[in-house]
């Protein structure tokens, strides 16, 4: 303990003698440790931390397996799975929905979920007030009960402990509050405020074609996952075989719940964690270089201590103590940076990242920061300590007396800088690829004109709009009000909303063209639109005509009409003229005539190409969910129209909430938010890495010039010109950078496959990106080398030779 105290005091005195060195090294370490800790905080909260349910490893998402993809079940399939499964102890469902809440203030739309009575037992959750759902409450007419999330209970009802039995009006019907759920519980997403029973209708239970249900199950005791999945697959196969409408079989599969929740963002977050790890390694290499320089400057001191009897182990321990103390200082600074960085990363992250709101610097993060600081101290301190303690006493005293240091230490420093350059180039390549990918994505045509378009969403409650005619009447009256607003050029409805990743699928059949017996039945994306939708959104009409007023009649009163997109016409009719062709849609196989072909629209997001799309007229196929009201204005900001739009809705129905009011360009940008998040952070890390690498090159070349002052003076005295000296020094720096760049390109090629999930329209081995980033790095290296090289070229030989 006494010796440790001596080492610490000696280290503090050594740092105090060189404050500039201490500040520079601590700043580099703080930056590396801080950014790493901030990203670890996010990865820990989102990816590593187990779900807040009982035995979360036993929870699985179960879905129908079609075309190799996990998709939704129909109600009959889900019911059969729930009743017959033994491998899964319980099977439940939760369907996100929106609910109209009418109370003391203006009507509002709240996010909710329709859940089965088994959901809370499956997840191992107990209400903090009240009781769980009963199976009898899944029947229509007995389902007028509601469970409140903890956040909703506090926000909307002031945390009233007497809330049980309170009446809440949802979708025009009174519901009784029967429970308040625990704080932090949210399923299937964090936006859910209210939970109501799933209450399947008779139509849903008898229709094998409406695939809208996901399932979550808990493994039965003693049953392994493979056995439970195989049993579920067999149950669904039997269920599908009993539905004569289906001509193709499909089964079921399952994924761990945590893997399913993270499926969209896991790869991006792990890429960021790897990237910030490279930044930390670069920072450590830079500090190791500084310590090598410092050790070279202290060689005489170390030689004297060795001559006085200090053993090599004693010297290594002293130097390593200095490194660890420096790492502790860097760790404290890094923690301060992490506190700011966590908040910044959370603000930049897309809103749909699961559990992002739980990210915080907690004891786990503190332990990580401490461990990484000490590990970094050993990593960057051990090699310089061993190098310094290995020197011979005689040569060290002789070289120090002449002011010469170099040899093995100089080579070590150059190799460290080459290592930094290699890591920096790997990050630059990643940043370049994601930046080019995002730029290419931004140039994609969504298939419509988003400018000056305002969007809004409404869901009509069954209590007043259960029948199609009532829905059509509301839509017509609202469109009349909106089109009369000042500044509105046109207004239309569409359902579902573009750029929200929501897709409605509908079965289709071309008369006389039956698919093979084992093939999946044909299906298409489906959207219901009002008159004038295509012109309102700027979707081009390629052939035929748009919907007209006479097309409004229900399909039961005669042949209906549809408009299809270009991909549908090409794939379904195989090069034939689509106009006039007949198509049977839905499980009722309504016969429709194709009257128009429109351009493809990227409805899901900019990165997802348009699929086959069928448009029906809203008046012929009304929906309670009017997912998008579109108002195209002539001039100005579309959001300026929002208050007038709300007033127009309330003039038609004062109890109808309107929500999701956004300008269409915002929806387009939100559709690529996840890619933008990864691009910004990788770009920031690459910039930090580039600066650190440039500092490393500058430091090595500058110190090399100091080392070679006598040599340069002799060269100048013998007639060497300034340009020759400049070329000599520049060559040293650029040779080191070129060596590192070669290794960095090889490393980037090996790591490129991990970036593929974040790229669009560009290969992970794009030659132009690799060449451009290597050129940028070499230019920065040349700039970092130019300053000390210019100083060397202007060296006065008389001054230089005085070093003798």
C-alpha positions, 0 to 999 in steps of 0.5 A: 500500500505504501508503494502504491501511494508513492506511485500515485504521488509520483504520477500526479507530480509527473502529470503536473509537470506536463499539463498539456500532455495530461489534458490532451491524453485525458481529452482523447480518452474521455471522448473515446470512453464517453461515446462508447459508454453512451452507445452501450447505454442504448444497446444495454437498454434496448438489446441486452436487458431482458424483457420486463416479464416473468421468465421472458426467455419462455415467451415466443411470438407465433405467426403463420408461415407463408412464403418463408415469412412470419405473417398474421393468423386469421381468427379461426386459425388463432382460436384453433391454436389457442384451444389445441396447443399443449407445447405452449402453456397459453396462447394470447393475442393483442391487436393495436387499434385506435379508440375515440375517447370522449370526455370533458374536453375535446374528443381525442384519439388514443392508442389502444389494443384489443387483447385476449383474456390470456394475455396478462397471464402469458406475460406474467403481469398482474394489475396493480388495481382491479382484475384481469379480463375474463374469457366471457368478456371476449364475446360481443356485448360483454366486452364493454370493459377497459384496462388502463395503462399506468401512464394513462391512469396518471395522465388522464385520470390523475392517478385516482385510486377510486378509478375502478368502476369509472365509466369511460366512453370509447368509440361511442359506447360506455366502458367500465374501468376494471383494472390499472396495469403496472408502471412500465408495462406496455404491449404490443407497443409503448404507445398503448394507453387502453386495453379492451377485450378482443371480442371476435365477431361472427364474421371474423370467426367464420372467415379464414381470409382475414389475417390480422392476428399475431399470437404470443405464447409461453412454453409449457413446463418441460417442453422445448421450443422446437417441439412446441413450434412443430406442434403449432405448425401441425395445428395450423396446417390442420386448421387451414386444411379444413377451410375449403376456400384455401387451396394452398397449405401453410403452417406456423413458426415462432421466434423468441419475443425479444428477437421479434421486438428487436427485429427492425433495429437490432442490426443498426444498434450493433453496427453503432456499437462496433463503430464506437468500439473502433473510436475507442481503440483509435483513442487508446492508440493515440494515447499509447503514442503519446506515452511512447513519446513521453517515455522516450523523453524520460529515458534518461530519468528511467536509466538513472533509476535503473542504475540506482537499483530499480528493477524492471518490474518496479519501473513497469508498475510505476509507468502502468500506474500513471497509465491507469491514473490517466485512464481514471481521469479519462473515465470520469470525463467520459462519464460526463460526456456519456451523460450528455451523449445519451440524451443526444442519442435518444433525441436522434433515435427514431420513435419506434425504437423499443424501450428507448425511453428507458435508456439511462446511465445506471449502475450497469453503465457505471460498471461498464464505464469503469471496466472499459476505463481500466481496460483501456488503461492497461491496453494503452499503457502496457506496451509503452511501459514494457518498451521504456523499461527494456532500454539498456542503461548505457545506451539510454544515457548516451543517447539522452545526453546527445538528445537522441531518441528513436529506433525501436520507439519510432517504429512502434509509434509509426505502427500505432499510427498506421493502426489508427489510420486503418481503423479510421478508414474502416469507419470512413468507408462505413460512413461513406456507404451509409451516406451514399445509400441515404442520398440514393434513397432520397432521390427515389420517387415515391410515386406521388407528390408529397409537397403541400399535402396535409394528412390526418387520420380518423376512425369512425366508431361502430356505435354511430357508423357501423353500416357502410351507408353511414360511413359514406355519408360522413365521408361525403359531408366531410369532403364537402366541408374540407374542399370549401376551406380557403386555400384547399385545391382538392381533398380525398380519402385513402385507407390505409395511409401511405408511408406508415408501413400499414398494408391491407391484403386482399385475395384475388383471382383471375377467372379462367386462370387458376393457380397450381394446386400447391401454390399460394393463392394470389393476393394483392395490396388493397387501398380504398380511395375517394373520388379524385385521390390520384389527382390530389396526390399527383399519382399519374394515370397511365391507362384508362380512366379514374373513378367516376361518380357512377362507380359508387354503387355497392358491388352487390348491385352489379359489377364493380370497378377497380384501378390497379397499379403498373406492377399489378397489370404487368405481373398479373396479366403478363404483358396483356392489356389490363383494361377491361379485364375481370378480377375477383377480389376478396373471399366473397370473390366480388367481380370487378372490371379494371378501368384504369392503370396508375403509376406505382407508389411506394406506400410502405417507405421509400426503401420498399419497392411498390408491390401489386396494388388494387384500388377500390372506390371508398363509396363501394367498399367503405371502411370505419378507418379513414386512415388518411384525409388528404388536403392539397393546398395552393400555397404556404405551409400545409400545417397552417390548415390543421386548425381549419381541418379540425373545425371541419371535422367537428362541424360534421360530427362534434364527437369525432376525434382527428389525429395524426395531423402531419404534412406528407413530407414529414411522413416521407422523412419518418419512413427512413428515420431508422436509416438516418439515425444510423447514418448520422451516428456512424458519420459522427464517429467517422469524423471523430476517428478522422480527427484522432488519426490526423492528430496521431499522424501530426504528433508522430511526424512532429516528434520525428522532426524534433528527433531528426533536427541535427540530421536535417541541419546537416542536410541543409548545411550540405546544400539540401534545399527546402523542397527536398526536406519537405519531400522527405518529411511528407514522404514519412507521414504519407508512407505511414498513412498509406500503410494504414489505409491498405490495412483499413481497406482490407478490414472494411472489405471484411466488415462490409457484409455487416452493413448490408442491412443498412444500405439501399441502392449500393453494394457494400463493396462499392469501389467508388466509395472505397476510393473516395474515402481513402482519398479523403483520408490521405488528403487529411494525412497530407494536411497533418504532415504538411505543418511539421514538414513546412517547419522542417524545410525552414530550419536554420542549420546553425540553430539545428547544429547547436543541438550537438 
